């Protein structure tokens, strides 16, 4: 489909809606749609996505502000219709071949009512493009805008049902409000939340992003991090067996072992083969990941730091350690620590770490892990954000089905 995303402004202008249309444009483009961003201010920020600037769409354009000043006082100025028709002509010139215009907030706020009126005339008089009205804010339902709104044209455009347009809001609260405002059933209004770009927000480096995608790390719940070299004294097999038990409760749990084979002992190769055998025995090929299977070189520190930010807990089952830097790293990134009850690790973690004997029953250790995670509101919220509010999930679960349904119209 040919889709135009329309708003008052676009990045690099900073704003919540501006960021939303950037993410939507990216995801729609990746899915194979032809996407353009149309706004009054902004620049092209993605080489794949054209940006069309029509200055009169800007809520801060001098002509728009002059008209708005009189509208806010309850007067419809004579300049309104000529300005609105000029905006209409300009929009039609650049969207004549579009299938859909997705208008963000411009049909629910009074920031540029000549633009709203222009879009309504296009909606009423032409079969194409069709409209999806994506409402983030509702002027008529917000006290801070009420003193600028009056009964009649053009203010009523913001509380008028456009029956052939698709209505989308960003929350159930907004759906309740819009349903009451327009006098339409709630099932006429679709809820599609805003989201977060997880890799960007966590500042994951490119190598991490590649590994995250390859290993489907974001689907892990929880992600257990074991950042050690592959050598027998690290007792990695206990980590595998504990993970297997944790998966009885958290079926999407994953274990990530980040280190390479220890470089000084040829027996480490046989130990690694032993670990692979245990993984197979536990039927955990999709749940236990060794970065050593993907690279022979040491993973850069910035990638390891990224995995701490992605992890839900640190697991350190070593038989013996001279020190325990991973405990320090986990402390800085704010994830719970489960570690062997040995003197060097207890010296660092004190009473702030969950300890276990390195030869303890995996069932017992897993029960402790499950208890900590179950009682953690932070873990629950973190997983909810990734599951329900990452942009990739929002696109798959909501936006893609919406576009598939409108494509049939």
N, C-alpha and C positions, 0 to 999 in steps of 0.2 A: 504494500500500500504506500501511497504518497501522503505523508503526514506533515502538517505544519504545527509546531508548538508555538503558541503566541502568549506573550506577556508584556507588561510595561517595559521591562528591562531584562537583560541576560548577563551572565558572567562576562568579564570579570567583576561586574557590579555585584557587591556582596548582599545577599539576602536569602532567606529560606526558600522562597519559591524559585528564585534564580538557580539555586543549587538543585532543586527537584527537577526542573526542566532539563538541566545538564545531564543528570543521571538517566532520566527517561529517554533523552535523545540518544545517549550512548547505548543503552540496552536495546532500544528499538532498531538502531542501526546494526548492532551485532546480530539481531534476529533477521536481518535482511530487508527491513523496510527502508524506503527512501525518506529521509527526515530532514527538515529545515527548521531553524529557529528564527522566528520573526518577532522583533522587539524594537522599542524606541531608543534604547541605549544598549551598549555592549559591544562585544567583538567576537570573532570566530576563535574559539579556544580548542577546537578539535578539527584536524584537517579533513576528516571524513564528513563533517556536518556543516553545511553552509549556514552562514548567519546573514540575515537580511535586516538591514536597519531602516526603519521608517520612523523618523524622529517624532512625528505626530502621535505615535503610540505611547510615547513617554509621558508618564503622569506629571513630569516636571517641565514639560515643554512650555515655553512662555505663553503661547496661544491657549493651550489647555488650561494653564493656571488662571489666565484672565477670565475664561469662561467659568471655571470652577468657583472663582470668588463670587460671582453673581449667583450661581446655582446654590451655593451654600447659604445665601441670604434669601433663597426662595424665589428668585427671579430667573426666568428662562430668557437669556439674551438673544438678540437677533443674530449674533455670530454663531450660535450653536449649530443650526442646520447646515450652513455652508461649510463649517469646519468638519462636521460629521460626514457630509457627503464627500468632502475631499479625502478623508480617511478611508471611506468606503471604496472610492476609486483606486486608491493606492493599494489597498489590501487585495482587491480583485485582480489588479495587474500582476501581482506576484503569487497569487494562490489559485489562479484560474484552472490549473491542472492538478490541484490537490484533491485527494479523496476526502480527507478529514482535517479540520482545524480543531486542535485541542487548545481551548482558551482557558488559561490559568488565571483565575481570580478576577478577570476583567469584566465578567458578567455578574459579579456579586458584590463588588466594591464600587464606590463612587469616585475613584481616583481619576477617571477619564471617561465621563459619561458620553462625550461625543463618540468615543471608540465603541462603547457598549451599544449605542444606538446604531452605529454603522454595522456592527456584527448582526444586530437583530434584523436590519433590513436585508442583509445578505441571506440570513436564515429564512426570512419570509418570502423572498422573491426568487430564489435560485434553488435548484435541486442539488447542486454541488458548488462548493464543498459542503459536506455534512459537518455537524458540530458535536463535540464532546465538551461539555462545560465542567471544568475541574475546579471545584470550589474549596478553597482553603479557609477563607474568612467570609462572613456574611454581614454586610453593613447594617441591614435592617434589624439584625439580632444582637447588635453590639452597641452598648451605651455611648461609647466614644464617638460614634458616627451619627447617632440619632438626630442631633441638633443640625446636621447638614442635609437631612432628608425631608422631603415634603410629598404629600399626596399628589399624584398626577405624573405626567410625562416631563422629563425622562427618568425621574427617580423610581417610578414603579417598574421600570425594566428590570430592576434588581430584585423584585419580588414577584415577577411574572413567570409562570410556567412556559417553557418553550417545549411543547409536547413532543416534537420530533427530534429533539436533541437528547443526547445521553447525559445524565447528571451523575457526576462523581464527586464524592466528598472524602475527606481524609480521616474521618473518625466517626464512630457511632453517635457521639454527641452532636457532631455537625449534621449527620443524617436526620436525627430527631428534630433539630432546629429547621433544616431546610424543608423537611416534610411539612412541618407546621406552617412555615412561611409561604410555601407555594400551594398548600392544600392538596398535596398529592400523596399517594400511598408510599410507604417507606420502600417497598420493593421496586419502585421506579428509580430509586437512588442507590448507586453502588458505592460501597466503602472500599477505598484503596488507600492504605496508610502511606505516609512518607517513610523514608528509610535512611539507612546509613551505609556508606561505602566502607565496609570493614577493613579491607587492605589499606585503603587510603588513610582512614582515621588512625589506624595503628601504625602507619608509616612503614609498612612492610617493604623491604627491599625486593628488587625484581627476582632474585634467586629464591627468596622465601615464597613469593607469590606463585612461582612455577611449581615448587614443591607442594604448597598448600593445595593447588589445583590437582596435581598428579595424585596425591595421596588422599584427597577429599578430607582434609583436616577439619574444615569448618563443620562437617557433619558429625564430628566426634562429640560425644556427650557422656562422660567427661573425656578430655584429652589429658592423659597422664604422661608426664615428661620424665625421661630417664636419660640425662645428659652425660653419659660416661663412655669411655673407650670400651671396646669389646675385649675383655680379658676376665679370666675366671674369678678374680678377687672381687669383681663388681657384683657377682651374684645375680646376674641379669635374669637367669632362669626363674628366680622367685618373682620378678616383675611380670613375666609372662603368665605364671600360674595365678598370681593375684589378679591380673587383668581378666583372666578367664572366669574367675569367680565374681568379679565386679560386674561382668557382662550378664550374669544371671539376674542382676537387678537393673543395671543400666545397659540395655542391649546395644547401644551405639558407642560404648566406651572404646577408646583406642589408646594404644601405647606407642610412644615415639622414642626410639633409642637413637641418639644423634651422633655418637662417636664412631670413629673408624676402628679397625682392629688395632690392638696394642702393637707397637712397632718392634718390640724387643724380644718377643717370645714366639717362636714358630708354632707352638702349641695353640696359639690364639686362633689359628685358622680352623683347627679341629673343634675348638670351643664354639666358634661361630656356626660351624656345621651342626653341632649339637643343639644350639639354640634354634636353628632353622627346623631341625627335626622335632623339637618340642612344639614349636609353633604349628607345624603340620599335625602333630598328635592332638593338639587342642582345637584344631580346625579354626585357627585364628589368622589365616593369611591376610584377610581384609582388615584385621584389627591391630596387628602388630607390625610396625614399620621400622626397619633399620635403614638409616640413611647410608650406611655402608654398602647397601645393595645398589645404591644409585650413584655413588661417587667413591673413588679411592682416595681422594684428597680430604684434608681437614676442612670441615665446614666453617666458613668465616664467622667471627664473633658476632657480627651484626645479624646474621641469620639465626644463630643460637639465641640472641636476645629477642628476636622476633618470636621464636617459639615459646619463650617464657611468657611473652605477652598473650600468646594464644592458648597456653596451657591452663588447665584448671587445678592441677596440683603437681608437685614435685615428688617423685618416688626415688629413694636412694637406698638400695638394699645391700650395700657393700659389706663384705666380711671384715675388711679393715681399710682404714684411711688415715693418712697423716694429717689431713685437714679436710675441709668440705666446702669449697668455694660455691657449689650449687646452692647451698643453704643461704649464702649471702645474696646470690642472684635472685633466688625465690623471694627473699625478704624484701628486696627492692621492687620487685614486680607485684608483690602482694598476693601470692598464691600460697595455700597451705602446703606444709612439708610433712611427708612421711619418710622416716629415716631409720636406719639400723640403730639399735641402742648400743653404740660403742662410744668409748670415752672421747675420741676426737670430735665426733659429731655432737655429742651432748654438751661438750665444752662450748661449741659455737651456738647451738640452738637453745640451750637451757630448757626452760619449761614451755617454750614457745613452739616446740616441734612435737609432732605425733610420732612416738618411738615404737619399735617392734623388734623382736629378736630376729636376726637374719636367718635363723633356722625354724622360725615359727610356722604354724600351719597357715597356708595361703587363705583358707576359708576364714580364719580368725582375723587376719590382716584386712581382707576384703570387707569384712563386716565393719571394721573401724573406718575404712575409707568411705563406705556407703553412708555411715552415720554422720560423718563430717559433711559430706556433700548434701545429704538430705536436709540438714539443719542450716544450710548456708543460703540465705536470701540472695547473696551476691552471685553465687553459682547459678541459681535459678533464673535470676534476671539476665545474667550474661547469656545463658543458653536461649532464653526467650528472645532476646534481641537478635541473636544470630539466626535462630529458626524462623522468626516471624517478621523481622524488620531489616534484614540485610537486603540491599537493593536487588541482588540476584534472585533471592527468594520471592520478593514482592513481584518482580517481573514474571517469574514462573507461575506463581500462585494466583496473581490478580491481573496484571496488565496484559500478558499474553492471551489469557482467555477472553478478556474484554475485546482486544483487537480481533481475535478470531470470530467473535460473535458479531461485531460491527461489519466485518468483511462480508458477511452473508447478506447484509441489508442491501 
